Amino acid sequence: MFTVPETRFHYGGDEYVFAEISKDMSAESNFKALAITKELRSRQIPGVLDICPANASYLVRFNPDIISAYDLLDYLKEIDIIKSNPAELNLSIRIVEIPIWYDDPVTQEYSRRFKDRHQDPSLTNFEFVMKMNGFRDKEAFIEAHTSMPYLISMIGFNPGAAWEFQLGVLREQMIQIPKYISPRTNTPRQAVGLGGAFTMIYPVSGPGSYQLIGMSAVPIFDKNQQLEDFKDSLFLARPGDLWKHRSVTESEFQRISDEVKQGTYRFRMKKVEFSPEEYFRKGRPYILELMEGF
């Protein structure tokens, strides 16, 4: 049985409680943050205004005229005790496929355009990530990045931007890379980047410092809700979901992009019940069980 980290609580002025589950990102701490914030939302406690889960923590904003900080903390501690039981961390989630064109011309061009801000101006971002992680073969790197799904651990920074943390892989085998020395002033929409142990798809164009390794053929933010899978939300990502990357060719990338423009594209998805307790007991085989038929 795995150990659920103990939470430390801090007050932030008169309207916030910050709950720190661990200082470093881990799947254990993130599962606990997701389970607690889900339970907190379901209780609809009067005076609680906003609930924001993060990688290894969460933040609660409240109205002190309706609920005192001490009463809110009592609620949080009660929920924390319940969710310290691994059997109480189960989540209803989706597995979502994300088609990616790796080492594409667009991100290659951005690598060259902002090489003066990079650790190694002689390499593209893709080449730099491969080198720093010991890959000599492009296909071997792509296989490592697509073989197992990624947990959506938190959402923020830009509208719908999601932090992805790979499951089913030992920490020492995770692809990890430092961010740019100085951020780019622009990043193309739907670019796929790596920073630390996280993968991120940029939902809109704008500044960024993640190393760019490819382009997603599909949007993760649809402000006009043109696609059917965005009818309930402008954002694709939901904390706790698993995203499975799939490598596509230039022609398939273009075909999918055309379907997106026409409004006919449907995401490949599968709803599953996820047990963190089972995951930490079985590891990679449990993820493969969930992925069966996907």
C-alpha positions as CSV (number, residue, x, y, z in Angstrom):
1,M,0.0,0.0,0.0
2,F,1.3,3.4,-0.9
3,T,1.5,6.3,1.7
4,V,-0.7,9.4,1.1
5,P,1.3,12.6,2.0
6,E,0.2,14.6,5.0
7,T,-1.2,18.1,4.2
8,R,0.0,21.3,5.7
9,F,-2.4,24.3,5.8
10,H,-1.6,28.0,5.6
11,Y,-3.8,31.1,5.7
12,G,-3.4,33.6,2.8
13,G,-4.7,36.9,4.0
14,D,-8.4,37.0,4.9
15,E,-9.9,35.1,2.0
16,Y,-7.6,32.1,1.2
17,V,-6.5,28.8,2.6
18,F,-3.5,27.1,0.9
19,A,-3.1,23.4,1.4
20,E,0.4,22.0,0.7
21,I,0.3,18.3,0.3
22,S,4.0,18.0,-0.7
23,K,6.7,20.3,-1.9
24,D,7.5,18.2,-5.0
25,M,5.1,16.9,-7.6
26,S,4.2,13.2,-7.2
27,A,1.3,11.2,-8.5
28,E,0.4,10.4,-4.9
29,S,0.1,14.0,-3.8
30,N,-1.7,15.0,-7.0
31,F,-4.3,12.2,-6.6
32,K,-5.0,13.4,-3.1
33,A,-5.4,17.0,-4.3
34,L,-7.8,16.0,-7.0
35,A,-9.9,13.8,-4.6
36,I,-10.1,16.4,-1.9
37,T,-11.1,19.3,-4.3
38,K,-13.7,17.0,-5.9
39,E,-15.2,16.2,-2.5
40,L,-15.1,19.9,-1.5
41,R,-17.0,20.9,-4.6
42,S,-19.6,18.3,-4.0
43,R,-20.4,19.6,-0.5
44,Q,-21.2,23.1,-1.8
45,I,-20.2,24.7,1.4
46,P,-21.7,28.2,1.8
47,G,-19.0,30.9,1.5
48,V,-16.6,28.8,-0.5
49,L,-16.0,30.9,-3.7
50,D,-13.3,29.1,-5.6
51,I,-11.4,25.8,-5.4
52,C,-8.1,25.5,-7.4
53,P,-6.2,22.2,-7.4
54,A,-2.5,22.2,-8.4
55,N,0.2,19.7,-8.9
56,A,0.9,19.0,-5.2
57,S,-1.4,21.4,-3.4
58,Y,-4.7,23.3,-3.7
59,L,-6.1,26.8,-2.9
60,V,-9.5,27.6,-1.5
61,R,-11.0,31.2,-1.7
62,F,-13.8,32.0,0.7
63,N,-16.0,34.8,1.9
64,P,-15.1,35.5,5.5
65,D,-18.5,37.2,6.1
66,I,-20.2,33.8,5.4
67,I,-17.7,31.3,6.7
68,S,-14.8,31.8,9.1
69,A,-11.3,30.6,8.3
70,Y,-11.4,28.3,11.3
71,D,-14.7,26.7,10.3
72,L,-13.4,26.2,6.8
73,L,-10.2,24.7,8.1
74,D,-12.3,22.2,10.1
75,Y,-14.0,21.1,6.9
76,L,-10.7,20.7,5.1
77,K,-9.1,18.7,7.9
78,E,-12.1,16.4,8.0
79,I,-12.0,15.8,4.2
80,D,-8.2,15.4,4.4
81,I,-8.5,12.6,6.9
82,I,-11.0,10.8,4.7
83,K,-8.9,11.2,1.6
84,S,-5.7,10.0,3.4
85,N,-7.2,6.5,2.8
86,P,-5.9,5.3,-0.6
87,A,-9.2,3.6,-1.2
88,E,-11.0,7.0,-1.1
89,L,-9.0,8.5,-4.0
90,N,-10.8,6.8,-6.9
91,L,-11.7,9.0,-9.8
92,S,-14.1,8.8,-12.8
93,I,-11.9,10.0,-15.7
94,R,-11.5,10.0,-19.5
95,I,-8.7,8.7,-21.6
96,V,-8.3,11.2,-24.5
97,E,-6.1,10.7,-27.6
98,I,-4.0,13.6,-28.7
99,P,-2.5,13.3,-32.3
100,I,0.9,15.0,-32.6
101,W,3.2,15.7,-35.5
102,Y,6.7,15.4,-33.9
103,D,9.7,17.4,-35.0
104,D,7.6,19.5,-37.4
105,P,8.7,22.5,-39.5
106,V,6.8,25.0,-37.4
107,T,8.5,24.2,-34.1
108,Q,11.8,23.8,-35.8
109,E,11.4,27.4,-37.1
110,Y,10.5,28.7,-33.6
111,S,13.6,26.9,-32.3
112,R,15.8,28.9,-34.8
113,R,13.9,32.1,-34.2
114,F,14.5,32.1,-30.5
115,K,17.9,30.4,-30.4
116,D,19.5,33.3,-28.6
117,R,17.4,32.5,-25.5
118,H,18.3,28.8,-25.6
119,Q,20.9,26.7,-23.8
120,D,22.2,25.3,-27.0
121,P,21.6,27.5,-30.1
122,S,23.1,24.9,-32.4
123,L,20.2,22.5,-31.8
124,T,16.5,22.6,-32.3
125,N,14.4,22.1,-29.2
126,F,13.6,18.6,-30.3
127,E,17.3,17.7,-30.8
128,F,18.2,19.3,-27.5
129,V,15.5,17.2,-25.6
130,M,16.8,14.0,-27.3
131,K,20.4,14.8,-26.5
132,M,19.7,15.6,-22.8
133,N,17.7,12.4,-22.3
134,G,20.2,10.1,-24.0
135,F,18.2,9.4,-27.2
136,R,20.1,9.0,-30.5
137,D,17.1,7.7,-32.5
138,K,14.2,9.9,-33.2
139,E,11.7,7.1,-33.3
140,A,12.9,5.8,-29.9
141,F,12.2,9.2,-28.4
142,I,8.8,9.4,-29.9
143,E,8.0,5.9,-28.6
144,A,9.0,6.9,-25.1
145,H,6.8,10.0,-25.3
146,T,3.8,8.2,-26.6
147,S,4.0,4.7,-25.0
148,M,2.2,5.6,-21.8
149,P,-0.6,8.2,-21.0
150,Y,-0.2,11.4,-19.1
151,L,-2.1,12.5,-16.0
152,I,-3.7,16.0,-16.2
153,S,-2.4,17.2,-12.9
154,M,-3.5,20.8,-13.0
155,I,-4.9,23.5,-15.4
156,G,-3.8,27.2,-15.6
157,F,-1.3,29.7,-17.0
158,N,-3.2,30.2,-20.2
159,P,-6.9,29.4,-20.9
160,G,-7.2,25.6,-20.7
161,A,-3.4,24.9,-20.5
162,A,-2.9,21.6,-18.8
163,W,0.1,20.1,-17.1
164,E,0.7,16.5,-18.1
165,F,2.6,14.1,-15.9
166,Q,3.4,10.6,-17.4
167,L,2.2,7.5,-15.5
168,G,3.5,4.0,-15.8
169,V,7.1,5.1,-16.0
170,L,9.7,5.1,-13.2
171,R,10.8,8.6,-12.2
172,E,14.4,8.0,-13.3
173,Q,13.1,7.0,-16.8
174,M,10.8,10.0,-17.3
175,I,11.7,12.5,-20.0
176,Q,12.9,15.6,-18.2
177,I,14.4,18.8,-19.5
178,P,15.1,22.4,-18.3
179,K,13.0,25.3,-19.7
180,Y,14.5,28.0,-21.9
181,I,17.1,30.3,-20.2
182,S,14.9,33.3,-21.2
183,P,11.3,32.8,-22.4
184,R,10.2,33.1,-26.0
185,T,8.1,36.2,-26.7
186,N,5.8,33.9,-28.8
187,T,4.8,30.3,-29.1
188,P,2.5,28.9,-31.8
189,R,-1.0,27.7,-30.8
190,Q,-1.1,23.9,-30.3
191,A,2.6,23.6,-29.9
192,V,3.7,20.7,-27.7
193,G,6.4,21.6,-25.1
194,L,8.4,19.9,-22.4
195,G,9.5,21.6,-19.1
196,G,10.9,19.6,-16.2
197,A,8.9,16.3,-16.2
198,F,5.8,17.9,-17.6
199,T,4.4,18.0,-21.2
200,M,2.2,21.0,-22.1
201,I,0.2,21.9,-25.2
202,Y,-0.1,25.6,-25.7
203,P,-3.8,26.4,-26.1
204,V,-3.2,29.9,-27.6
205,S,-0.2,31.7,-29.0
206,G,1.9,33.6,-26.6
207,P,5.1,33.7,-24.5
208,G,6.5,30.4,-23.3
209,S,9.6,28.7,-22.1
210,Y,8.9,25.0,-22.6
211,Q,11.1,23.1,-25.2
212,L,9.0,22.6,-28.3
213,I,8.9,19.1,-29.8
214,G,5.9,19.0,-32.1
215,M,2.4,20.3,-32.9
216,S,-0.9,18.9,-31.8
217,A,-3.3,18.4,-34.7
218,V,-6.3,19.2,-32.4
219,P,-7.1,22.2,-30.2
220,I,-7.4,22.0,-26.4
221,F,-9.3,25.3,-26.2
222,D,-12.2,26.2,-28.4
223,K,-13.7,29.6,-27.5
224,N,-16.4,29.3,-30.1
225,Q,-17.2,25.7,-29.1
226,Q,-17.4,24.7,-32.7
227,L,-16.4,21.0,-32.1
228,E,-18.9,18.7,-30.5
229,D,-16.5,17.7,-27.7
230,F,-16.4,21.3,-26.5
231,K,-20.1,21.8,-26.1
232,D,-20.0,21.4,-22.3
233,S,-16.8,23.4,-21.8
234,L,-14.4,25.7,-23.7
235,F,-11.5,23.5,-22.4
236,L,-10.6,19.9,-23.3
237,A,-8.6,19.2,-20.2
238,R,-10.1,18.0,-16.9
239,P,-7.9,17.4,-13.9
240,G,-7.4,13.7,-13.4
241,D,-8.0,12.8,-17.1
242,L,-5.3,10.8,-19.0
243,W,-4.1,12.1,-22.3
244,K,-2.5,9.5,-24.7
245,H,-0.3,11.0,-27.4
246,R,-0.2,9.4,-30.8
247,S,2.4,10.2,-33.4
248,V,1.0,11.2,-36.8
249,T,2.5,11.9,-40.2
250,E,2.3,15.3,-42.0
251,S,-0.6,14.0,-44.2
252,E,-2.6,12.7,-41.2
253,F,-1.9,16.0,-39.4
254,Q,-3.3,17.9,-42.3
255,R,-6.4,15.6,-42.6
256,I,-7.2,16.0,-38.9
257,S,-6.6,19.8,-39.0
258,D,-9.1,20.0,-42.0
259,E,-11.7,18.1,-40.0
260,V,-11.2,20.5,-37.1
261,K,-11.7,23.5,-39.4
262,Q,-14.9,21.9,-40.8
263,G,-16.2,21.3,-37.3
264,T,-16.5,17.5,-37.9
265,Y,-13.6,16.2,-35.8
266,R,-14.5,14.0,-32.8
267,F,-11.9,13.2,-30.1
268,R,-11.2,9.5,-29.4
269,M,-12.2,9.1,-25.8
270,K,-12.8,6.3,-23.2
271,K,-14.4,6.7,-19.8
272,V,-12.8,4.7,-17.0
273,E,-12.8,4.4,-13.2
274,F,-9.3,5.0,-12.0
275,S,-8.0,3.6,-8.8
276,P,-4.8,5.1,-7.5
277,E,-4.5,2.3,-5.0
278,E,-4.5,-0.3,-7.9
279,Y,-2.1,1.8,-9.9
280,F,0.5,1.9,-7.2
281,R,0.0,-1.8,-6.5
282,K,0.3,-2.9,-10.1
283,G,2.0,0.0,-11.9
284,R,2.4,-0.1,-15.6
285,P,0.2,-3.3,-16.1
286,Y,-2.7,-1.5,-14.5
287,I,-2.4,1.4,-17.0
288,L,-2.3,-1.1,-19.8
289,E,-5.5,-2.7,-18.5
290,L,-7.3,0.6,-18.6
291,M,-6.0,1.2,-22.1
292,E,-7.4,-2.1,-23.5
293,G,-9.5,-1.4,-26.5
294,F,-8.4,2.2,-26.8
